[in-house]
Amino acid sequence: MPTGFLEHANITVSDPDRSSALLQKLCGWHERWRGPSQLGGWTIHVGNERDYLAVYTTGAPVGERFAKGAPLNHVGLVVDDLDAAERIVEEAGLVPFNHMDYEPGRRFYFFDWDGIEFEMVSYD
């Protein structure tokens, strides 16, 4: 039977530079690539050597295209220091919510500037 892993996800944002900067601070990632998208618009790949998020923009207002949960519910990211991640989210002017501590780890959620929900998880 084959095995696999998630290589990337592509999310539409209003400001790829701002989203990339936040993800780099939250996860210790780096910019892997940036440039024009094949279908128009602009993309930044931010992640590590194995996987990444593509933060993409067409320039159109994000809120006019998708509502929460249609088609994406949230993006889950694992960090080794959940408290530090929460401070980074707050320093970005975003609001952490729904803090939970249950097996297998602690977590909180936040919406980015475009209404994308992220779940930050720590398994420490």
Secondary structure, DSSP 8 states (H G I E B T S, - for coil): -------EEEEE-S-HHHHHHHHHHHH--EEEEEEE-TTSSEEEEEE-SS-EEEEEE-SS-GGGT-BTTBS---EEEE-S-HHHHHHHHHHTT---EEEEEETTEEEEEEE-TTS-EEEEEE--
